Amino acid sequence: MVDGQLTRRTLLRLAAGAAAAPSLGALVAACQGAAPTTAPPSGGTVSLALSAAPKVLNPPIHTFAVESTVISLLMPGLLRMNAAGALEPDLARRYDVDPTGMTYRFQLRPGLVWEDGAPLTSRDFLFTYQTYVDPRTRAAYLTGWDKIDRVETPDDTTIVVHMRETYAPFLSGIGTSSILPEHVLSGVTNMAEAPFNRSPVGSGPFKLTAWTATEIVLEANDRYWRGRPRLDRFVFKVVPDATTQVNQLQAGEVDIVRVPPELWNRVRTMSGVRGVHYHDTTYVLVQLDEYDFLREIPVRQALDLATPKQDIIGGVLRGLAAPATADVPPGSPYFNSQVRPRPYDPAGARKLLAQAGFAMRDGVMSRDGRPLEVPIYTISTSPTYVQVAQVLKERWSKIGVRTEVVTMEQSALFSDQGPQWNGRDAALVFGWGQGTDPYNYVNWSSQQIPNGQHDPGENTERYRNARIDELVVRGVQVASLDDRRRIYDEIQAILQREVPVLFLYWPDALYAVSTRVHGFQPNAFSGLFLDVHTWTRGA
């Protein structure tokens, strides 16, 4: 599935820096045959399956990966990441950074226009900045916009950004963020209700022309600065069930699907289908909502000891994943190899709970007359997550945790009616797109604990640690790789020790694509749609 995760960090999947490229660059492996080398003529439609429908297509307020996927074809940024992990100009034709890292200057390409023909100028970037930092917008994540002191626009093609403080991932975060159209959104005071959310105006290779409950239709943008795409249309089809997606791929009803591990061997043997997989920078976790017993570190450590990560990877994932110890992917220059995952040790877990004052009563650990109860929630359209949740239920029950598995539609699970806000301990299984930069202030700072679905901040487990609060701020205030590495080494060690969430695994991204589609080469840096304007589809 393309959309089985939140986008809190997915927008930072482009974050990196040249240092990360050598170790993470060679990630794509074609698993059945090579991509065709002779492209057919222009025209045609390519379709991609989504397991959930977007709610909004507005960059500051969207929250799910499925929305980010669609937005990436509609609204580019000043810069983009290429397949090798290096930043390169996109809407900007060049950029400069002063030696202090406190001033950034971008020069836009001449003659840029929005899909409706209006000029795209430096004022649109200024407006984008103002929109993000406006409290009325209630931006889902600021990702550095709040570190800007001011933006100057001396002419229509020049942008000068002055920082309030050093922000190391500026180019990969702000630089790659979508630009908003001032002429469309100026005057909007309630962004959550803006018509733009379902009728966006962009400057990317495609433009939105139809949106129903079952599909989103994009058509080629004749005004795209790189030239009109060779495809006529790109269609997202909403197909909640993964097996149905694969069946439709085999029947020629959809062209691209993300494949769960249990179906991977099947698609690799399908005629007319090419498999592609790469090591992703998304990790799968168990969020622990800290309301009651889960506020105690020994309880969280016990759950970690009772979680058979290697069994999950070898069984549910068919070995197509790497174990996670914290939130930095293996191969990153910031990965702390000294931090090791806890072994599976149910006896050790029971011992920790006993030391914390729990005693077994009728097969359930209890303290002060109250049972240790942790229901497990996950996304109903992800068969992999559901299987993981079932394994957790079975193993946690053996150490005396009263639990059950509850599946919910993605938007309901993370809404104000979801378990994150009900005031009771709970565990949530889902994926989180970290990206290749270790920036994680929004996830672990106690200043980022939200009070509801629409509040900024991603620390929904409500984790608090004064040292972490200090480190996640310092981590973006220094530019030296060595200095940042020392900071994030310590962060990873604390996260492993205190277990704000259970870090499960880094899954391989598995895709299957019709051999009639030419140009699809996804990777961990540029995502799914690098140079999509050059893609073609044969008969």
C-alpha positions in Angstrom: 0.0 0.0 0.0 1.1 3.5 -0.7 -0.7 5.0 2.2 -0.4 2.8 5.3 1.4 5.4 7.4 1.2 8.9 8.7 3.0 11.7 6.9 4.3 13.4 10.0 7.8 12.5 8.9 7.0 11.6 5.3 7.5 15.2 4.3 11.0 14.8 5.7 11.8 11.7 3.6 13.6 14.2 1.3 15.7 15.4 4.2 19.2 14.3 4.2 22.3 16.0 3.0 25.0 14.7 0.7 26.6 12.7 3.5 23.7 10.3 3.6 23.8 9.6 -0.1 26.7 7.1 -0.4 25.3 4.7 2.2 21.7 4.9 1.3 21.9 5.7 -2.4 22.0 2.2 -4.0 18.7 1.0 -2.6 16.5 0.1 -5.6 16.5 -3.6 -6.7 14.4 -4.8 -9.6 13.0 -8.1 -8.6 11.6 -9.4 -11.9 13.3 -8.3 -15.1 14.6 -4.9 -16.1 12.6 -1.9 -16.9 11.8 -1.7 -20.6 14.3 0.5 -22.5 12.2 1.4 -25.5 9.5 3.9 -24.6 6.2 4.1 -26.5 4.8 7.3 -27.9 3.2 9.9 -25.7 -0.3 9.7 -24.4 -2.3 7.3 -22.2 -3.1 6.9 -18.6 -1.3 5.4 -15.6 -3.2 4.3 -12.5 -1.9 3.7 -9.0 -3.9 2.0 -6.2 -4.5 3.6 -2.8 -5.9 1.7 0.1 -7.5 4.9 1.6 -8.9 8.1 0.2 -7.4 11.5 0.9 -9.4 14.0 3.0 -7.6 17.2 2.0 -5.0 18.1 -0.6 -3.6 21.2 1.2 0.0 21.0 2.2 0.0 22.8 5.6 -3.0 20.9 7.0 -2.9 17.4 5.4 -1.9 14.6 7.8 -1.7 11.3 5.9 0.8 9.8 3.5 -2.0 9.1 0.9 -2.5 12.9 0.7 1.2 13.6 0.4 1.4 11.1 -2.5 -1.2 13.0 -4.5 0.1 16.4 -3.6 3.5 15.5 -4.9 2.1 15.4 -8.4 0.4 18.8 -8.0 2.6 21.2 -6.1 6.4 21.1 -6.3 8.8 23.0 -4.2 11.9 25.2 -4.8 14.1 22.1 -4.7 13.8 18.4 -5.0 15.8 15.3 -4.1 17.2 13.2 -6.9 17.5 9.4 -6.8 21.1 9.6 -5.5 20.0 11.6 -2.5 21.3 15.0 -3.6 19.3 18.2 -3.6 18.8 19.9 -7.0 16.8 22.9 -8.2 13.1 22.6 -9.1 11.0 25.8 -9.2 14.2 27.6 -8.2 16.9 27.6 -10.8 19.7 28.2 -8.3 20.2 28.9 -4.6 22.9 30.1 -2.3 23.5 29.8 1.4 25.7 32.2 3.4 28.5 30.7 5.4 26.7 31.2 8.7 23.7 29.2 7.5 21.4 32.1 8.5 20.5 33.4 5.1 19.2 31.5 2.0 18.8 33.1 -1.4 16.7 31.4 -4.1 16.3 32.5 -7.7 13.1 31.3 -9.4 13.0 30.2 -12.9 11.7 32.9 -15.3 8.2 32.6 -16.6 6.8 30.2 -14.0 3.0 30.0 -13.9 0.3 28.2 -12.0 -1.9 25.7 -13.8 -4.5 28.4 -14.3 -2.0 30.7 -16.0 -1.4 33.1 -13.1 2.3 34.0 -12.6 4.1 32.1 -9.9 6.4 34.6 -8.1 8.5 35.1 -5.0 5.4 36.4 -3.3 3.9 33.0 -3.4 6.8 31.7 -1.3 6.3 34.6 1.1 2.6 33.8 1.3 3.4 30.1 1.9 5.6 31.1 4.8 3.0 33.4 6.3 0.3 30.7 5.9 2.3 28.1 7.8 3.1 30.4 10.8 -0.4 31.9 11.0 -2.0 30.3 14.1 -5.3 30.3 12.3 -3.9 27.7 9.8 -3.2 25.2 12.6 -0.5 23.7 10.4 0.0 20.0 11.1 3.7 20.4 11.3 5.9 23.5 10.9 9.1 21.6 9.9 11.3 24.7 10.3 8.9 27.4 9.0 8.8 28.7 12.6 12.6 29.1 12.6 12.4 31.8 9.9 12.8 35.5 11.0 11.6 37.1 7.8 11.3 36.6 4.0 12.3 39.3 1.6 11.1 39.4 -2.1 13.1 42.2 -3.8 11.7 41.2 -7.1 9.4 38.6 -8.6 12.0 35.9 -9.0 14.2 36.5 -5.9 13.6 35.0 -2.4 15.8 35.9 0.5 15.1 33.9 3.7 16.6 35.2 7.0 16.6 32.7 9.9 16.0 33.4 13.6 18.3 30.5 14.4 20.2 27.8 12.6 18.1 25.1 11.2 20.2 22.3 9.7 17.5 20.6 7.6 16.3 23.9 6.0 17.0 23.0 2.4 15.6 19.5 2.6 12.6 20.5 4.7 11.6 24.1 3.7 13.4 23.9 0.3 11.4 20.9 -0.9 8.0 22.0 0.6 5.1 22.7 -1.8 4.5 26.3 -2.7 1.0 27.7 -2.2 -0.8 30.1 -4.7 -1.4 33.4 -3.1 -3.9 34.5 -5.7 -6.2 31.5 -4.8 -5.8 31.4 -1.0 -5.3 35.0 -0.1 -8.1 36.1 2.3 -8.9 32.6 3.5 -9.3 32.8 7.2 -10.5 29.2 7.9 -8.0 26.9 6.1 -9.8 23.8 7.3 -12.9 24.8 5.3 -11.1 26.2 2.2 -12.5 25.0 -1.2 -8.8 24.6 -2.1 -8.6 21.5 0.1 -10.5 19.5 -2.5 -9.9 21.7 -5.5 -6.2 22.6 -5.3 -4.4 24.8 -7.9 -0.8 23.8 -8.4 2.2 24.2 -10.6 3.2 20.5 -10.9 3.2 18.1 -13.8 -0.5 17.3 -13.3 -3.7 19.1 -12.3 -6.7 17.8 -10.5 -9.8 17.4 -12.7 -12.1 14.9 -10.9 -12.4 13.5 -7.4 -14.9 10.9 -6.3 -15.1 8.4 -3.5 -13.3 5.8 -5.6 -10.8 7.7 -7.7 -8.9 10.9 -8.2 -8.2 11.9 -11.8 -5.3 14.1 -12.7 -4.6 15.5 -16.2 -1.4 16.7 -17.8 -0.5 20.3 -17.0 0.3 22.1 -20.3 1.9 24.9 -18.3 4.4 22.7 -16.3 7.8 24.3 -16.4 9.6 21.1 -17.6 7.1 20.8 -20.4 3.8 18.9 -20.8 4.0 15.4 -19.4 4.0 12.6 -22.0 1.1 10.9 -20.1 -2.3 12.4 -20.7 -3.7 11.4 -17.2 -2.6 9.9 -13.9 -5.4 8.3 -11.9 -5.4 7.2 -8.2 -7.8 4.4 -7.6 -9.1 3.8 -4.0 -9.0 0.1 -3.4 -9.0 -0.7 0.3 -8.1 -4.4 0.1 -4.5 -5.4 -0.8 -5.5 -8.7 -2.4 -8.0 -6.9 -4.6 -5.3 -4.4 -5.6 -3.1 -7.2 -6.8 -6.0 -8.9 -8.6 -6.7 -5.7 -10.4 -3.0 -5.4 -11.3 -3.1 -8.9 -12.8 -6.3 -8.0 -14.7 -4.8 -4.8 -16.1 -7.3 -2.6 -14.2 -4.6 -0.8 -12.3 -0.9 -0.3 -13.1 1.0 0.2 -9.9 0.4 -1.2 -6.4 2.3 -1.4 -3.1 2.5 -5.0 -2.2 2.3 -6.5 1.3 5.0 -9.1 2.1 2.6 -12.0 2.0 1.7 -11.3 -1.6 5.3 -10.5 -2.8 6.1 -13.9 -4.1 2.8 -14.0 -6.1 3.4 -10.7 -7.9 7.0 -11.7 -8.8 5.6 -14.6 -10.8 2.9 -12.7 -12.6 3.2 -12.2 -16.3 3.5 -8.6 -17.5 4.4 -7.3 -14.0 7.7 -6.0 -12.7 8.6 -6.1 -9.0 10.6 -3.3 -7.5 11.8 -3.1 -3.9 14.1 -0.9 -1.9 15.0 -0.2 1.8 12.6 2.5 2.9 13.0 5.2 5.5 9.7 4.5 7.1 9.6 2.5 10.3 6.8 0.6 11.9 6.1 1.2 15.5 3.7 0.5 18.4 2.7 3.9 19.8 2.1 3.6 23.6 -0.5 6.2 24.7 0.8 7.2 28.2 -2.2 7.8 30.3 -2.0 5.3 33.2 0.4 2.3 33.6 2.1 3.1 30.3 3.5 6.3 31.9 5.9 4.0 33.8 9.2 3.1 32.0 9.4 -0.5 33.4 5.9 -1.2 32.0 7.0 0.0 28.6 10.2 -1.9 28.8 8.3 -5.1 29.7 6.1 -4.7 26.6 9.3 -4.3 24.5 10.8 -7.5 26.0 7.5 -9.3 25.3 7.6 -8.2 21.6 9.2 -10.9 19.3 10.6 -8.5 16.6 12.7 -11.1 14.8 9.7 -13.5 14.7 7.6 -10.7 13.2 10.2 -9.9 10.6 10.8 -13.5 9.7 7.1 -14.5 9.7 4.8 -11.6 8.9 7.4 -9.7 6.9 8.9 -12.8 5.2 12.3 -11.3 6.1 11.7 -8.2 4.0 12.6 -5.7 6.8 15.4 -4.7 9.2 14.9 -4.5 13.0 14.4 -1.0 14.4 16.1 0.2 17.6 15.1 3.9 17.4 14.0 6.4 14.8 17.2 6.6 12.6 17.4 4.1 9.7 20.3 1.7 9.3 22.8 3.1 6.8 22.2 6.7 7.8 25.3 8.6 9.0 23.3 9.3 12.1 22.5 5.7 12.9 23.9 4.6 16.4 25.1 1.1 15.9 25.8 0.8 19.6 22.1 0.8 20.4 20.8 -2.7 20.3 17.2 -4.0 20.3 16.0 -5.8 23.4 15.9 -9.5 23.0 12.6 -11.3 23.2 12.4 -12.3 26.9 8.9 -12.9 28.3 10.3 -14.2 31.6 12.3 -10.9 31.9 9.1 -9.0 31.1 7.2 -10.7 33.8 10.0 -10.0 36.2 10.0 -6.3 35.4 6.3 -6.1 36.0 6.6 -7.9 39.3 9.3 -5.5 40.4 6.9 -2.7 39.4 4.4 -4.1 41.9 2.2 -6.2 39.6 1.0 -9.6 40.5 -0.7 -12.3 38.3 -4.4 -12.7 39.0 -6.3 -15.2 36.9 -3.8 -14.8 34.1 -3.7 -11.0 34.2 -1.1 -8.8 35.8 -2.8 -6.4 38.2 -1.8 -3.8 40.7 -4.0 -2.1 43.4 -6.9 -4.1 42.1 -6.6 -2.8 38.6 -5.6 -5.0 35.6 -2.8 -4.1 33.1 -5.0 -3.5 30.1 -3.6 -2.3 26.8 -5.8 -2.7 23.7 -4.0 -2.8 20.4 -5.4 -0.7 17.6 -4.3 -0.6 13.9 -5.4 0.3 10.4 -8.0 -2.0 9.0 -6.8 -1.8 5.4 -3.3 -3.0 6.2 -3.1 -6.8 6.4 0.5 -6.6 7.6 -0.3 -4.3 10.5 -3.3 -6.5 11.5 -1.0 -9.6 11.5 1.5 -7.8 13.6 -1.2 -6.7 16.1 -2.4 -10.3 16.3 1.2 -11.5 17.2 1.4 -8.8 19.8 -1.9 -9.8 21.4 -0.8 -13.4 21.6 2.7 -12.7 23.1 1.6 -9.9 25.4 -1.2 -12.1 26.8 1.4 -14.6 27.9 3.0 -12.1 30.3 -0.4 -11.1 31.7 -1.4 -8.1 29.7 -5.2 -8.0 29.0 -5.5 -7.0 25.4 -7.5 -7.2 22.2 -7.0 -6.2 18.6 -9.2 -3.4 17.3 -9.0 -2.4 13.6 -10.3 1.0 12.3 -10.3 2.9 9.1 -7.2 5.2 9.0 -8.9 8.6 9.3 -11.1 7.4 12.2 -8.2 5.8 14.1 -6.3 9.1 14.1 -9.3 11.4 14.6 -10.5 13.0 17.8 -12.7 10.0 18.3 -9.7 7.6 18.1 -8.0 5.9 21.1 -5.2 8.5 21.3 -7.6 10.9 23.0 -9.8 8.7 25.2 -7.7 9.0 28.3 -6.9 5.3 28.6 -3.7 3.3 27.9 -3.6 2.0 24.3 -1.2 0.7 21.7 -1.3 1.7 18.0 0.5 -0.1 15.3 1.3 2.0 12.2 4.2 3.3 10.1 6.0 6.6 10.2 8.0 8.1 7.4 11.1 9.4 9.2 13.1 10.3 6.1 16.9 10.3 6.1 17.4 13.4 8.3 17.2 12.6 12.0 15.1 15.7 12.8 12.6 14.6 15.4 11.6 17.6 17.6 7.9 17.3 16.7 7.9 13.7 17.8 9.6 13.6 21.2 9.6 17.2 22.6 7.1 17.6 25.4 6.3 21.0 23.8 4.8 19.0 20.9 2.1 17.1 22.9 -1.1 18.0 21.2 -4.5 18.3 22.8 -6.5 17.1 19.8 -6.4 15.9 16.2 -5.9 19.4 14.7 -3.3 20.7 17.2 0.3 20.9 16.0 2.8 18.5 17.5 3.3 14.8 16.9 4.1 13.6 20.5 0.8 11.9 20.8 2.2 9.3 23.1 2.7 12.2 25.6 6.3 11.3 26.3 8.3 13.6 28.6 12.0 13.8 29.2 13.9 17.0 30.0 17.1 15.8 28.4 15.3 14.8 25.2 13.6 18.3 25.1 17.1 19.8 25.1 18.7 17.5 22.6 15.9 17.6 19.9 16.3 21.4 19.8 20.1 21.3 19.7 20.0 18.7 16.9 18.8 21.2 14.3 20.9 24.1 15.7 24.3 22.7 14.7 25.4 22.1 11.1 28.4 19.9 11.6 27.8 16.2 10.8 30.0 15.1 13.8 28.2 17.4 16.2 24.8 16.3 15.0 25.8 12.7 15.1 26.8 13.0 18.8 23.4 14.5 19.6 21.4 12.0 17.8 23.5 9.1 19.2 22.4 10.2 22.7 18.8 10.6 21.6 18.7 7.1 20.2 20.2 5.7 23.4 17.5 7.4 25.5 14.7 6.3 23.3 15.8 2.7 23.4 16.1 2.9 27.2 12.9 4.6 28.0 10.7 3.1 25.2 8.3 6.0 24.4 7.2 3.7 21.5 8.1 0.2 20.5 10.3 0.5 17.5 9.5 -2.7 15.5 11.2 -2.7 12.0 12.2 -0.8 8.9 10.2 -2.5 6.1 11.3 -2.8 2.5 9.1 -0.9 0.2 7.6 -3.4 -2.2 5.9 -2.3 -5.5 4.5 -4.1 -8.5 4.1 -2.3 -11.8 2.8 -3.2 -15.2 5.5 -3.7 -17.7 3.5 -1.4 -20.0 4.5 1.5 -17.7 7.9 3.1 -18.6 9.8 5.3 -16.1 8.6 4.1 -12.7 11.8 3.8 -10.6 10.9 4.6 -6.9 13.5 5.0 -4.3 13.9 6.2 -0.7 15.0 9.7 -1.6 12.7 11.0 -4.4 9.8 8.7 -3.7 7.5 7.4 -6.4 7.3 10.1 -9.0 10.8 11.3 -10.0 10.6 12.7 -13.5 7.0 11.5 -13.9 6.7 14.0 -16.8 8.8 11.6 -18.9 6.8 8.5 -18.1 4.9 6.7 -20.8 2.5 3.8 -21.1 2.4 1.2 -23.9 -0.6 -0.5 -25.3 
